[in-house]
Amino acid sequence: MAAPTSPASPAAGPKVPLPTMADIMAASRAQGLHVRLRTVGPLFRVTATRGEGEDAVELGRAEGGVRPWPGGAVLHLDSMRMTRATLSVSDRPLFGLGMFLGAVAVRHGFDAGCKRAELLAIKDTPLYHDKLVRFYTRMGFKVVHEVDGSSITDLAHMLVWGGRGTRMNANIEDLLIKWGKRFRPQD
């Protein structure tokens, strides 16, 4: 079955094939990663491991959920964590693994009918927070709100997200278009 397509831009003629879940999983296997998606109702967890069976070592995970929203479901990206085992992966940059975890989560959201993805780049430390915001901006997210605790609106964000940071959103289809070349098989 052919991958769904989407216009590359309003002015562009040909449509761009979106990477399928199978494309993303095949690309992760080609990098020596075993990526797995588990769901329970609207909640999901994506894990990435290296190795097989009892020798498998978890490198990272992403968690979140799909929630109904007027105008289309929303993919709520709650957390992404890398384990200390990523430090021993000499041939993989830390954010490369995050790309695979994020791509599986975003494709899951697309398949579940989500139009938008949302996250909070947590502000644990200023240096790491700035790196997170730059990373997610490069990935296609846009800043929508700084959650610093100074307003009643921030209280609601802090209850939902569990901390302070930068709220960011992205159009899911736009993310898949942008990331498409990374995950589609090369001709």
C-alpha positions as semicolon CSV with decimal commas, in nm:
position;residue;x (nm);y (nm);z (nm)
1;M;0,000;0,000;0,000
2;A;0,134;0,343;-0,093
3;A;0,217;0,595;0,178
4;P;-0,031;0,879;0,224
5;T;0,077;1,194;0,049
6;S;0,056;1,559;0,134
7;P;0,131;1,877;-0,058
8;A;0,491;1,988;-0,008
9;S;0,367;2,347;0,004
10;P;0,059;2,531;-0,118
11;A;0,245;2,641;-0,432
12;A;0,408;2,304;-0,502
13;G;0,269;2,068;-0,759
14;P;0,370;1,711;-0,668
15;K;0,269;1,557;-0,341
16;V;0,524;1,434;-0,087
17;P;0,481;1,079;0,053
18;L;0,465;1,078;0,431
19;P;0,683;0,823;0,613
20;T;0,480;0,528;0,736
21;M;0,528;0,361;1,074
22;A;0,694;0,074;0,884
23;D;0,939;0,322;0,723
24;I;1,032;0,467;1,063
25;M;1,075;0,123;1,222
26;A;1,290;0,003;0,929
27;A;1,512;0,314;0,956
28;S;1,557;0,253;1,331
29;R;1,650;-0,113;1,272
30;A;1,906;0,001;1,012
31;Q;2,067;0,207;1,294
32;G;2,078;-0,096;1,526
33;L;1,782;0,020;1,736
34;H;1,475;-0,176;1,837
35;V;1,191;0,075;1,874
36;R;0,858;-0,039;2,017
37;L;0,522;0,138;2,053
38;R;0,282;0,026;2,328
39;T;-0,063;0,173;2,382
40;V;-0,325;0,147;2,654
41;G;-0,637;0,337;2,556
42;P;-0,528;0,690;2,466
43;L;-0,188;0,657;2,638
44;F;0,131;0,547;2,464
45;R;0,492;0,462;2,539
46;V;0,770;0,436;2,282
47;T;1,089;0,258;2,391
48;A;1,421;0,222;2,212
49;T;1,662;-0,056;2,299
50;R;1,985;-0,189;2,160
51;G;2,059;-0,560;2,171
52;E;1,829;-0,860;2,184
53;G;1,656;-1,064;2,454
54;E;1,822;-1,051;2,795
55;D;2,109;-0,844;2,652
56;A;1,872;-0,565;2,542
57;V;1,949;-0,229;2,701
58;E;1,689;0,047;2,709
59;L;1,835;0,366;2,564
60;G;1,531;0,591;2,594
61;R;1,156;0,630;2,605
62;A;0,882;0,875;2,514
63;E;0,538;0,885;2,673
64;G;0,217;1,075;2,618
65;G;-0,140;1,045;2,504
66;V;-0,395;1,127;2,240
67;R;-0,676;1,351;2,357
68;P;-0,987;1,473;2,181
69;W;-0,998;1,843;2,105
70;P;-1,229;2,064;1,899
71;G;-1,092;2,073;1,546
72;G;-0,903;1,744;1,578
73;A;-0,733;1,524;1,832
74;V;-0,410;1,647;1,995
75;L;-0,093;1,445;2,053
76;H;0,025;1,532;2,406
77;L;0,398;1,455;2,425
78;D;0,447;1,427;2,799
79;S;0,806;1,314;2,839
80;M;1,115;1,193;2,660
81;R;1,399;1,049;2,862
82;M;1,733;0,903;2,764
83;T;1,905;0,656;2,994
84;R;2,269;0,660;3,100
85;A;2,321;0,374;2,854
86;T;2,311;0,633;2,573
87;L;2,648;0,755;2,697
88;S;2,805;0,427;2,581
89;V;2,661;0,458;2,228
90;S;2,963;0,603;2,050
91;D;2,812;0,614;1,702
92;R;2,486;0,792;1,787
93;P;2,429;1,151;1,895
94;L;2,188;1,187;2,186
95;F;1,934;1,385;1,981
96;G;1,946;1,120;1,702
97;L;1,778;0,872;1,933
98;G;1,524;1,138;2,030
99;M;1,438;1,177;1,662
100;F;1,342;0,809;1,635
101;L;1,137;0,818;1,957
102;G;0,963;1,136;1,845
103;A;0,896;1,009;1,494
104;V;0,721;0,696;1,623
105;A;0,512;0,906;1,865
106;V;0,421;1,161;1,595
107;R;0,332;0,891;1,340
108;H;0,118;0,724;1,608
109;G;-0,060;1,057;1,660
110;F;-0,112;1,100;1,285
111;D;-0,257;0,747;1,261
112;A;-0,487;0,829;1,557
113;G;-0,622;1,136;1,376
114;C;-0,424;1,404;1,561
115;K;-0,373;1,737;1,386
116;R;-0,137;1,895;1,638
117;A;0,142;1,786;1,872
118;E;0,214;1,972;2,195
119;L;0,497;1,955;2,446
120;L;0,672;2,146;2,722
121;A;1,048;2,194;2,693
122;I;1,105;2,166;3,067
123;K;1,325;2,423;3,237
124;D;1,537;2,213;3,472
125;T;1,850;2,418;3,400
126;P;1,885;2,722;3,171
127;L;2,157;2,558;2,956
128;Y;1,969;2,233;2,898
129;H;1,639;2,420;2,849
130;D;1,792;2,633;2,574
131;K;1,923;2,318;2,402
132;L;1,578;2,158;2,420
133;V;1,405;2,463;2,271
134;R;1,661;2,479;1,987
135;F;1,624;2,105;1,923
136;Y;1,243;2,113;1,910
137;T;1,250;2,429;1,697
138;R;1,479;2,254;1,446
139;M;1,241;1,959;1,451
140;G;0,950;2,187;1,349
141;F;0,786;2,299;1,675
142;K;0,696;2,662;1,746
143;V;0,695;2,840;2,082
144;V;0,341;2,921;2,199
145;H;0,389;3,020;2,565
146;E;0,657;3,063;2,830
147;V;0,538;2,889;3,147
148;D;0,714;3,073;3,430
149;G;0,454;3,064;3,707
150;S;0,367;3,434;3,684
151;S;-0,001;3,396;3,588
152;I;-0,309;3,187;3,661
153;T;-0,279;3,042;3,310
154;D;0,069;2,923;3,403
155;L;-0,074;2,737;3,701
156;A;-0,292;2,530;3,467
157;H;0,008;2,457;3,241
158;M;0,219;2,362;3,541
159;L;-0,048;2,120;3,664
160;V;-0,077;1,956;3,321
161;W;0,296;1,948;3,240
162;G;0,449;1,918;3,587
163;G;0,683;2,216;3,572
164;R;0,801;2,538;3,414
165;G;0,937;2,573;3,064
166;T;0,845;2,657;2,708
167;R;0,517;2,530;2,563
168;M;0,556;2,435;2,198
169;N;0,317;2,312;1,929
170;A;0,356;2,166;1,581
171;N;0,128;2,057;1,299
172;I;0,173;1,679;1,283
173;E;0,148;1,655;0,905
174;D;0,411;1,931;0,870
175;L;0,644;1,735;1,100
176;L;0,606;1,420;0,891
177;I;0,671;1,614;0,571
178;K;0,981;1,777;0,721
179;W;1,114;1,447;0,858
180;G;1,011;1,241;0,555
181;K;1,353;1,207;0,388
182;R;1,508;1,080;0,711
183;F;1,273;0,783;0,733
184;R;1,161;0,690;0,382
185;P;1,357;0,421;0,200
186;Q;1,615;0,566;-0,040
187;D;1,572;0,480;-0,406
